[in-house]
């Protein structure tokens, strides 16, 4: 009797092992199927146009270090590429590649900036360290601070501020005429922005004020993160992502790469429980462009809205 019970137990154990292997194989196949059926749309920096105007005005300054986020792009768009002697890391357009980056790693190189003998340095709240900015003032370099911009609607204010500092009102008027693109997606697709830096174990959900919310809303779509999160960025939780259940995830290009692509994304908490995660529906945008809010944002918006519509409706 005991021998029969032992044999029965062994058979049950063997059956459970076989079942476990089968389920594991099935789940793996399901994940692989989702990856193969994923819909990823990438918007690269080379696809975005920088409008450039020529007003014939002579700017007030002639050697400018533009450290404020995206400010070098605005100066180039106003037609004054030739006055730039240093730039911020976010102004990554190809026409500026010969202009030195003065804040590699987002930290200002004081020695480099001073060696460039600028007659104007543009900074904002994200410019750091503060000791570097204080040193510039101490050595009698002209420093102008402009406001950070984290919304689509405030781009023109940023352009106006820089134009006023340069005393180029005609150039501003011409630039603003190129900056009037608007589009709406009738489908009202539910989107969530994720800020990911897998190499640094940074996994954040975009909420109200992330900057991406203004772009998503400008497309006529719904930022589901902004609907449930009052702060710009919040650590990822399974509960929040599953509750939001986006149809499309919006990421920076290097952010997706940092977690190992779509397969790595699906392994993050809650992602595989969402429509976007299950179907691998992702739109990625060049890291230096998505939240730069400058002259190229209008070109970006056109492509972003079309990308969200294309990926979300598949």
N, C-alpha and C positions, 0 to 999 in steps of 0.2 A: 504493500500500500504506500509506504513512504517512498519507495523507488519510483512508483508511478507518478506521485506528486512532484518529485524532483524533476522527472522527465517533462512533465507538463509545464513546470515553471521555466525550464530551459527553453522549451518551445515558445512560450509566451515572450521570454526575454529576447530570443532570436527574432521573433516577429516584430517586437518593438524597435529593435535596432534597424531592421530592414525598413520599417515605416519611417523612422527618424531620418535615415539616409535619403529616402524617397522625398520626404518633405523638404529637406535641406536642398536637394537637387532642384525640386520644383520652384522653391523660393528664389534660388540662384537664377534659374531660367527666367523667372518672372522679372527679376531686376534687370537681367541682360536684355530681355525683350523691351522693357521700358526705356533702357538706354538706347537701343537700336531705333526705337520709335520716337525718341526725343526730338524736340524742335527748338534748336538754338539759333538765335539771330544775333550776330555781332556787328556793332557799329564802330568802325575804326576811326582813328583821328584823321587818316588820309582822305576819308570820304566827306569831311566837313570843310566847308568853304569859309575863308575869312574875308569879309568885305573890306576893301581898302578904298578910301576916298582921297582926293587931292584938292585941297581948298586954296593952295597958294599962300597961306598964312605962314608967318615965321614964328615958331613957338618961343615962349619966354625962356625956356631952358634948353641946353644943348648937349649935356652929358647926364643922362638919367639912368639911375639904377632903380628898376621897377620890382620891388620885393612884395608888394601887395598881391594877393592871389589873382592871377589872370590879368594884372594891370599892363604887362608888356604887350599882350595881345591887343588891348584897347589902344595903346599908343601906336602900334603898328597899323591898326585899322583906321586910325585918324590920319594916317599918312606920314608918320614920323618914325619909321623904323630906324632911320639913320641917327637918331639922337640917343638910342639905347646903347649903354655900355655894360649893363648887367641886368639880369632878369631873374624872376622867380621860377621855381621848378615846375609850376603848373602851366606856364606859358610854353607849351611844347610843340608849337607849329614849326614846320620844316624851314620856313623863311627866317626863323630866329635861331637856327641851330648853331650859327657862328657867334652868337651872343653868349658870353659866359653865364652859367647858372651860379648865382651868388648865395643860394641857400640849399646846397645839397643835403639830403636827409632832413630838409625843412629847418635846418639851423643855419643862421646867417654866418658867413665867413667874413669877419670884420676886416681882416688883413686884405682880402681880395677886394672888398668894396672900397676901402680907403685908397688902395693902389690904383683904382680906376678914376680917381679924382672927379667924382660926380658933382654937378652943381644942384642936383635934386635927387632925393631918395624917397620913394613912395613905399609906405608900410601900411599894414592894417593890424587888426587885433590878433591875427594868427601869426604875425611875424615874430620870430623869437631867435635867440633869447633877448629879453628886455635890456640886459646889460650891453648888448651890441648897439641897440638903438640909442641908449643913453650915451654911449661912447661917441657916436656920430655927432650928436648935439654938442658934446664937450669939445670936439675938435673943429667945431664951427661948420659942419656940413648941414645943408638945408634938408630938413626932414618934414614931409607932409604925410599925415595919417588920413586914410580914407576908410569909410565904413565897409565892413564885410557885407557881402550880399549872398543871401541864401534863398532867393526866390526869383522866378522868371520875371515878375512884374517890376523888380527893382534894378534890372540890368541897365536901363536907360539912366537911372540916377547915378550909378557908378560911372558910366561913360561921361555924364555931364560934369561930375566932380573932377575927373581927370582932365577934361577939356578946359574947365575953368582954371585949373592950376597952370595949364600950358598956355592959356589965353588964346584959344583957337575956337571961337564960337561958330564960325562958318563950317569948319570941319565937323563939329558936333551935329549941326543941322543936316549936313549931307549924310552922316553916318546913321542918324536916326531914321532917315527915309528908307534905308536898306533893312531896317530892323522892325518889320511889322508882320512877320509870319504868324498866322494863327490856324489851328486845325482842330477839328473835333471828331472823335470816333463815336458813331451812334450806338455802338454795342455796349458801352459802359463796362469795359472789361475790368475785372478785379485784379489789382496788381499789388505786390509787396516788394519793397526795396530791401535788399540784404547787403550789409557792409561786412565783408569777410576778409580776414587776413589769417589764413590757416597756419602759416609759419609762426605767427605770434599768438595763436590761440584766441583770436578776436572774432567773435561771431555775434553780430548785432542785427536787430530788426530796425528798419527805418520807421519813425513815427511822425507826428506832427512837427514840422519845422526842420525836417532832415534836408530839405532842398529838393530832393527827388519828388516829394509830394506835390510841389508846385508844377513840376513838369508833367507828372501823371495827370493831374487835374486839368492842366492846360490842354491835354489831349482829349479831355472829356471822359476820361476813365476814372476809376475809383481806387484810391490808395487805401487799401484795407488796413495797413499798418497805422496810418494816420487816424483812422476811425476808432482804433482801440488803444493807441499809445499816445499819451500827451507829451512825452519827451522825444526829442529828435532821434535818439538811439537808445535801445534797450537790449540787454543780452537775450539771445534766443531761448525760448522755452517751448516745449512740445505743445503745451496747452494753448498758448497764444497763437502760434502758427496754425495749429489744427482748427482753432475757433475762427481765425480769419479766413482760412481756406482760399488762398488766392488762385486765380486761373493762370497767372503768369508771374514769374519772379524776375525782378530787375536787379542786375548785379554789375559791378565794375569787372572789366575783362580779367585783370590780374587777380581779382577776388575769387572768381570761379576757378582760375588756374591754381590758386593757393590751396584749395581743398581737394585737388585732384580731378577737376572737371565734373561733369554731371553725375558720375558714379559716386564721387566723394560728397557732392551736395546732397544726394538722396540719403546718405548715411547720417546727416545732421539731425538733431532732435526735431521731430514733428514734420519734417519735410515730406517724407514718404506717405504721410496721412493727408496730404493736400492734393487737389486736382493738378496744380502746377508741378508738384513733385512727382506724382505717379506718372504723369505723361511727359515729364522732362521739358516743360515749356519755360524757356529762359531767354531773356533778352540781355545782352551784355553791351556795355559802352566803355570806350577807352577811359582809363582811370583819370587822366589829366583833364578830361573834357566834361564828364557828366555833371560835376558840381562847380565848374569854373565860373559859370554865369557871366559870359562875356559875349563879344560879337559873333562867335561861332555857335552860340546856344540856339540861335534861330534856325540855323542849318541842321543842328542836332535835333531840334524839336520835330522838324518835318520827318526825319528818318525814324525817330523814336516812336512817334504816333503810328506810322505805317508798320513798324516792326511789331508793336504791341498788338495791333489789329490782326496782322498776319499770323503771329504765333498763337494769340488767344482764340482765334476763331477756327483753328485747325482741329 
